[in-house]
Amino acid sequence: MSTLPIEGSSVSWFVDRERRRVEVTFPDQITVCYPLNALPDPIYEAMASALDGNTEAYARVEELYSSTVMKPAVCTLNSSGPFPINAATKIVRLTLTDQAIDETVDEIEGELLALQGRPFKQTLQERIDIYKRLYIDDMKIDRMRLGAVEMFKEATYSNIQRDPRVALSFMWAQPGQSVAPGYQINCLAEISRPRDPFYRFMTCLRSLFSSRFLDVRGTEYACAYKFWVSEVKDKSLAPKPGFVP
């Protein structure tokens, strides 16, 4: 269980993996249970294989930058505002299980520190190798959540502290395909604070393909988010069964 402070009150969490549910107690002491589900295969596979291929390392990293598969709009709620929905693009990543994070985060931080002092372009293949190694074992990937870091501590952060229900809107193009996959993933956003292993892990992932040095000890970002997947809606830009365009 984890607790998120909210202006003198708190949101309490309990993630029950065996029963596949998330229990959230809101500041008014109302407890609501939400189902816990896995990421849809198209998103999972697109993220895990994002840097596969035989092209030059620079070309693969450029494709990563231009792809939108890991850049959903994160929609949060502020019911007191004149326009209650806030949408902000965030960079999200697949996360490992808590056990795998505990076992690897020190090593990853060390590898990133070892890359400092060298031109960024000269380290691209090593960075790709780190990414691919992290996601090579499906058993170590947590398919029930995504992760992100909070850079600005503004509307998204404030809204999540009040109400952790968020919607992640994904859409990306597939080369040579006429269908653009799209999903709305409704999540419960849990906040991970600096020095938490999950926060450190997400900071490493965020800085892995950043040419600007980031302090992996955790002074750069306000927090990290665990986006627990509760509901998945297919929003792909494709003809519906029985519909003739």
VOBAPA-96923 format. One record per residue (C-alpha): residue in three letters; x, y, z. Coordinates in steps of 0.001 Angstrom, whole numbers, plus 500000, padded with zeros to 6 digits. Each point is the difference from the previous one (the first is absolute). Layout:
REM residues N
  type       x       y       z
   Ala       X       Y       Z
...
END
This chain:
REM residues 245
  type       x       y       z
   Met  500000  500000  500000
   Ser  501186  503542  499305
   Thr  498730  503385  501112
   Leu  499863  503243  498036
   Pro  499732  503247  502006
   Ile  497283  502356  498741
   Glu  499708  503302  501815
   Gly  499672  498539  503481
   Ser  498115  496892  498866
   Ser  501123  496937  498074
   Val  499201  497509  497280
   Ser  500724  496457  501149
   Trp  500859  497163  497667
   Phe  499893  496247  500008
   Val  501003  498062  496879
   Asp  498782  496400  500121
   Arg  501657  498141  497143
   Glu  498542  496613  500839
   Arg  496440  501309  499812
   Arg  501001  502474  497280
   Arg  498579  503099  501548
   Val  501045  503376  501401
   Glu  498337  501416  503103
   Val  500133  503788  500326
   Thr  498798  501871  503088
   Phe  499287  503631  499139
   Pro  500338  502987  502389
   Asp  496303  499713  500904
   Gln  500753  496444  501236
   Ile  498013  498363  497208
   Thr  501756  496853  498772
   Val  499553  498991  496371
   Cys  501235  496792  498381
   Tyr  501206  500024  496388
   Pro  500914  497002  497825
   Leu  503672  499498  499190
   Asn  500724  498955  496422
   Ala  502940  499441  497683
   Leu  501229  502300  497270
   Pro  498629  499117  496566
   Asp  502433  497956  497923
   Pro  500467  502610  497205
   Ile  501231  502655  502453
   Tyr  502120  497542  501965
   Glu  501688  498579  496899
   Ala  500548  503410  498388
   Met  501722  501336  503132
   Ala  502078  496891  500695
   Ser  501281  499826  496398
   Ala  500369  503751  499453
   Leu  503759  499792  499416
   Asp  500185  496696  498141
   Gly  501378  499877  496486
   Asn  503238  500012  498063
   Thr  500234  503671  499057
   Glu  502617  502317  501434
   Ala  499626  500859  503680
   Tyr  499435  503678  499220
   Ala  497144  499160  497595
   Arg  498283  497777  502576
   Val  500219  502673  502680
   Glu  498618  502566  497554
   Glu  497057  497674  499368
   Leu  499470  499776  503752
   Tyr  499924  503792  500238
   Ser  497495  500334  497151
   Ser  497691  497156  501042
   Thr  496947  500821  502101
   Val  499470  496525  501467
   Met  501637  501036  503284
   Lys  498617  503545  500031
   Pro  496327  499783  500985
   Ala  497869  502908  501086
   Val  499493  499607  503745
   Cys  496546  501341  500864
   Thr  499256  500966  503595
   Leu  497052  501592  501773
   Asn  499586  503244  501925
   Ser  496279  500169  500707
   Ser  500229  503568  501342
   Gly  501409  501443  496768
   Pro  497884  501596  497236
   Phe  501421  497369  497609
   Pro  500520  497007  502275
   Ile  502157  497792  497756
   Asn  503744  500619  499761
   Ala  501919  498223  497220
   Ala  503797  499836  500081
   Thr  502308  497925  497829
   Lys  502267  497793  502105
   Ile  502764  497585  499083
   Val  499075  496591  501405
   Arg  501961  496768  500145
   Leu  499390  496370  500789
   Thr  501014  499207  503559
   Leu  501596  496960  501535
   Thr  498541  498208  502997
   Asp  500901  501419  503397
   Gln  502333  497082  500652
   Ala  501797  500456  496672
   Ile  500333  503745  500640
   Asp  501521  499380  503435
   Glu  502503  497591  498437
   Thr  501067  502219  497086
   Val  499591  503695  500850
   Asp  503476  500396  501559
   Glu  501601  498392  496953
   Ile  498057  502192  497567
   Glu  500953  503173  501870
   Gly  503638  498920  499887
   Glu  499869  499322  496267
   Leu  498486  503419  499298
   Leu  502610  501740  502104
   Ala  502721  498128  498099
   Leu  498683  501487  496740
   Gln  500407  503584  501179
   Gly  502926  501969  498628
   Arg  499737  498396  496553
   Pro  498186  501539  497018
   Phe  496374  498922  500084
   Lys  499995  498685  496414
   Gln  502956  497734  500776
   Thr  498045  498266  502762
   Leu  496768  499353  498078
   Gln  500615  496289  499371
   Glu  500823  499455  503669
   Arg  496800  501778  500989
   Ile  497997  497865  497566
   Asp  501620  496873  501459
   Ile  498963  501056  503517
   Tyr  496399  500560  498872
   Lys  499774  496682  498169
   Arg  501566  498089  502896
   Leu  497478  501442  502445
   Tyr  497054  498688  497978
   Ile  501398  496738  498642
   Asp  498334  497879  502707
   Asp  496193  500212  499910
   Met  499797  498510  503500
   Lys  501739  503070  501435
   Ile  497649  502531  498363
   Asp  496973  501198  501939
   Arg  497198  499940  497428
   Met  497492  501561  502377
   Arg  501560  503456  500119
   Leu  501945  502650  498128
   Gly  502387  502546  501462
   Ala  500854  503658  499447
   Val  501811  502845  501744
   Glu  498549  503372  500907
   Met  502126  502875  498726
   Phe  498004  503113  500832
   Lys  497851  499276  503091
   Glu  497118  502048  498624
   Ala  496451  499077  498894
   Thr  500466  496249  499505
   Tyr  501752  499632  503348
   Ser  497417  502068  501879
   Asn  497078  498210  498389
   Ile  501379  496537  500737
   Gln  500496  500917  503629
   Arg  496293  500860  500210
   Asp  498704  497202  497796
   Pro  502249  497165  498762
   Arg  497667  498944  497167
   Val  501674  500777  496673
   Ala  499510  499120  496341
   Leu  502965  499360  497719
   Ser  499195  500619  496330
   Phe  502309  498125  497595
   Met  500223  500222  496226
   Trp  502931  499105  497782
   Ala  500736  499196  496382
   Gln  501284  496691  498687
   Pro  502242  500170  496910
   Gly  498288  498448  497011
   Gln  496705  499550  501840
   Ser  496767  501877  499269
   Val  498661  499550  503547
   Ala  501214  502346  502734
   Pro  499720  498167  503349
   Gly  498448  502010  502780
   Tyr  499000  499245  503584
   Gln  498524  501763  502957
   Ile  501469  498423  503109
   Asn  498267  500999  503217
   Cys  502413  499787  502895
   Leu  500478  500699  503680
   Ala  503087  502186  500423
   Glu  502137  499285  503035
   Ile  502757  502469  500919
   Ser  503535  498742  500659
   Arg  502239  502404  501894
   Pro  503747  500661  499634
   Arg  502247  497237  501344
   Asp  497339  497338  499395
   Pro  501453  497229  497795
   Phe  497186  500538  497469
   Tyr  500725  503732  499829
   Arg  503709  499311  499454
   Phe  499183  497451  497300
   Met  497725  502375  498128
   Thr  502566  502791  500263
   Cys  502549  497692  498372
   Leu  497609  499116  497180
   Arg  499131  503650  499412
   Ser  503659  500987  499784
   Leu  501125  496968  497962
   Phe  499406  501768  496671
   Ser  500381  503565  501190
   Ser  503099  501812  498779
   Arg  499865  502259  503044
   Phe  501549  498655  503213
   Leu  497428  499232  502676
   Asp  500885  499310  503599
   Val  499089  496330  500476
   Arg  500012  500486  503758
   Gly  496539  501493  499736
   Thr  500180  503792  500282
   Glu  498694  500826  496528
   Tyr  496359  498919  500052
   Ala  497141  500613  502396
   Cys  498787  496400  500017
   Ala  499293  496962  497868
   Tyr  496610  498556  499159
   Lys  498869  496393  500042
   Phe  497105  499827  497567
   Trp  498088  496893  501086
   Val  497914  498725  497060
   Ser  496325  499624  500840
   Glu  498024  500291  496757
   Val  501008  499792  496335
   Lys  497945  501443  497134
   Asp  500991  499438  496373
   Lys  499947  503346  498164
   Ser  501835  498903  496861
   Leu  499370  501959  496809
   Ala  498567  497047  498102
   Pro  496600  499121  498535
   Lys  497713  498367  502544
   Pro  498562  496537  499267
   Gly  496946  500399  497751
   Phe  500768  503635  499198
   Val  500517  500974  496362
   Pro  501879  503325  499612
END
